[in-house]
Amino acid sequence: MIMKISKEMVKYVSLLSRLELTSKEIELYQDQLSRILSYVEKLNEVNTKDIEPTSHVISLNNVFREDMTGESLSREEALRNAPDPTHKFFRVPKIIE
């Protein structure tokens, strides 16, 4: 059974959405929205009594690793390939006047 949406309801939703619809589009969306709502109604028939609410259909596990310190580049090594280094820093183009 298809739940019927009225043309007035489609016009109202288009008004809220700030959409200008032609009469042909209104008829198209009336049919599409009716079918969508019918499908959602069909989902209400599914027995979910013993099903716990979930946000994902598969379980998610975060993979954490320990933070470990390691060797860092020296300032000279980091600036070695910079196109225009200054004494201690990377030189970048000025973006604020």
SVG drawing of the C-alpha trace seen along z (x, -y; Angstrom):
<svg xmlns="http://www.w3.org/2000/svg" viewBox="-3 -45 75 56">
<polyline fill="none" stroke="black" stroke-width="0.4" points="0.0,0.0 1.5,-3.3 1.1,-6.1 -0.2,-9.1 1.4,-12.5 -0.7,-15.4 0.4,-18.1 -0.1,-20.7 2.3,-18.8 4.9,-18.8 4.4,-22.5 4.7,-23.1 8.0,-21.2 9.3,-23.0 8.4,-26.3 10.3,-25.3 13.2,-24.2 13.1,-27.4 12.7,-25.4 10.6,-26.5 8.9,-23.5 7.0,-23.1 3.7,-21.3 5.4,-18.4 8.1,-18.3 5.4,-18.4 3.8,-15.3 7.1,-13.6 8.1,-14.4 4.6,-13.5 5.0,-10.0 8.6,-9.6 7.9,-10.9 4.9,-8.6 7.0,-5.6 9.7,-6.5 7.2,-6.9 5.6,-3.6 9.0,-1.9 9.6,-3.4 6.2,-2.2 7.2,1.3 10.3,1.2 8.0,0.5 6.6,4.0 10.0,5.7 10.2,7.3 13.1,5.6 12.0,6.5 15.2,8.3 17.6,6.2 19.8,3.7 20.1,0.3 23.4,-0.2 25.1,-2.9 27.1,-0.4 26.1,3.0 29.6,4.3 31.6,3.8 34.3,1.2 37.6,1.5 40.1,-1.3 43.6,-0.3 45.8,-2.1 49.6,-2.0 51.9,-3.4 53.5,-6.7 57.2,-6.1 59.9,-8.7 62.3,-8.4 65.0,-10.4 64.1,-13.8 65.6,-15.7 68.1,-18.4 67.2,-21.9 69.9,-21.9 68.5,-18.6 65.0,-19.9 66.0,-23.1 68.4,-21.4 65.8,-21.1 63.8,-24.3 63.8,-26.5 64.4,-29.8 65.4,-29.1 66.3,-31.9 68.7,-31.6 66.5,-29.1 63.2,-29.0 61.3,-28.2 60.6,-31.4 57.1,-31.5 55.3,-34.1 53.6,-36.9 49.8,-36.4 48.6,-39.3 49.4,-42.8"/>
</svg>
